[in-house]
Amino acid sequence: MVRRDAIKARDEQAKLRNKSDHDRRHGTETLPPLIPGDVVLQKLDHEKSWGKPATVLRQCAPRSYEIRSERGQYRRNRRHLRLSSRQVLDMPTMINIPVPYPVPTQQSPVPETPSRRDADQPGLRSPEPPPTPGFPQRPPEAPNPGHQPSTPVIKTRSGRTVRPPSRFEE
């Protein structure tokens, strides 16, 4: 019987060594527990990206949580949940703050000119917004008369100036 006990002991040691090697190789880690009310993102194994936010309702088992999302109530394993940086689920996404002066928009490469049909119908033009009371208006910038570029400056969507290669210059 001594031999059988030694075999069982070596077998247990081999199992523990295999487990620790597997955990080290596959980067397993113990995930921190979630608290009811936490905002989490959910993703199942077959999905590519983390889904819409959900709220943790309760912990059902050591690694199982009940969550509520806008699509319903689910039970998910802890590995399918990731704690979100957002703390409140029903947070407004944008707040309207008055801007003291008009924000410049990016110019399109092709200048817009009203068509003849639009010029005949004044109702199709959009009126300019009224000035915001209480804020000083920026004076319109006058073009510099001494500097006139020979070719129009074209900018990309990201704001870089487009310059044709030197072989195309005249």
N, C-alpha and C positions, 0 to 999 in steps of 0.2 A: 504493500500500500504506500510505502514511502515514495516509490517511483511515480505513482499516479499523482500524488500531491506536488511533486517537483515539476511534472509535466504541466499540470494546471497552473502553477505559479509562472512558469516560463510563457505559457500561452497568454496569461493575463498581461504580462510585461510586454509581449509582442503586440498585443492589441492596443495597449496604451501608447506604445512607440509609434504604431501605424496611425493612430488618431492624431497624435501631436504633429507628426510629419505632414499628414493631410491638412490639418488646420494651418500650419505654417506655409505650406505650398499654395494653398488656395486663398490665403488672406482672410480667413473667417474672423469675425470680431463679434463681440457681444454688443448688441444695439441697446442704447439707453431706453428705459421704459418711457411710455407716453402717458401724459396726464389728461384726464377728461377735460375737454375744452381746447386742447391743442389743435392748431390748424396744420393739416398734413396734406401731402400730395400722394396720390396712389398710382401704382403701376403694376400690372400683372406681368408674368414672365414673357408672354408672347407680344406684349406691347413695346413700342420703340421709345416712347417718351413718357415722362411723368405727366399724369392727367390733371384734371381740374382739382381745386382744393376741396377738402372735406374737413369735418370737425370730428374729433374723437369723442365718443359718447361714454364708453366704459371699456375696461379690460376684462375679457371673458376668460382667458387662460393665460399662462405665462408668456406666450408669444402671440396671442390672438386678441384683436381689438374690434369693437363694434364702432363703425363710423357712419356719419350721415353726410351725403353730398347732395348736390342739386338734383341728381338722378335717382336718389333713394337712399335706403339704409342698408349697409353691407357689413359682413364680418370678414376681416382681412388679417393675414399673418403679418407679423411685425416687419418682415423683410420686404413686404410690398408697400410699406408706408415710409415716407420721408418727411421729417419735421420741416415745415415751411418757415420761411423768414417772416411771413406775414402773420401778425398776431390776431387780427380781427378779420373774420371772413367777410362781413358785410361793410367793408370800408369803401368810401367813395373813391373812384379812381382819379378824378380830376376836380380841382377846385377852381372856380372862376375868380381870377384876380384881375382887377382893371390894370391895363398897361398905360403908362403915362404918355406914350407917343406910339405912333404906328410902327409895328415891327416890320422891317424890310423883308420882302420875300425874294427868293432867288429868281433871277431873270432867266427866261427860257432862251435858248440859242437863237431862235427865230423870232424877230420882233412881231408882236401881234398888231395887226392893222384892222380896223373895222371894215367889214365888207360894205359894199354899196347898199345892199339890202338892209343891213343893220342901221346904216346912217339915215335911211328913209323912215325907219320906225323907231322913234325915240323911246318907246316903252321897253324895248329889248335891252337897252343899256342898263347896267346896274348903277344906281345912284351911289355917290360917295357917302360913307358913313358920317354922321354929324360929329363935330369935335366933342371930345369928352370934357364936361365942365369940371373946373377945378384944377386941370392940369395944363401947364404951358405947352403951346404948340411949337414944334420945331420949325424954324424957318426953312423954306424950300432951298435946297442947295443949287446954286447957280453954276452952270458948266463953265469951266475955265476956257476963255476964248483963245488963249495962246497955245493950247495943247489940243489938237484934234487928231485922233488916230486915223491913219489912212485906211485901215481895214477894221471892220468891227471886231471887238474882243468877244470871243466865244468862250464860255465857261462850261465845264462839265457839271453834272448834278452834284458832285462832291465839292465843287468850288474851284477846281484847278483850271488854270488858263490853258486853252488849247492853242498850241503853236505848231504850224505846219513845218515839215522838214525843210532844211535850207535849200534843197534841190528844187523845191516848188516856189521859192521866192524869186521875184523878177529882178 
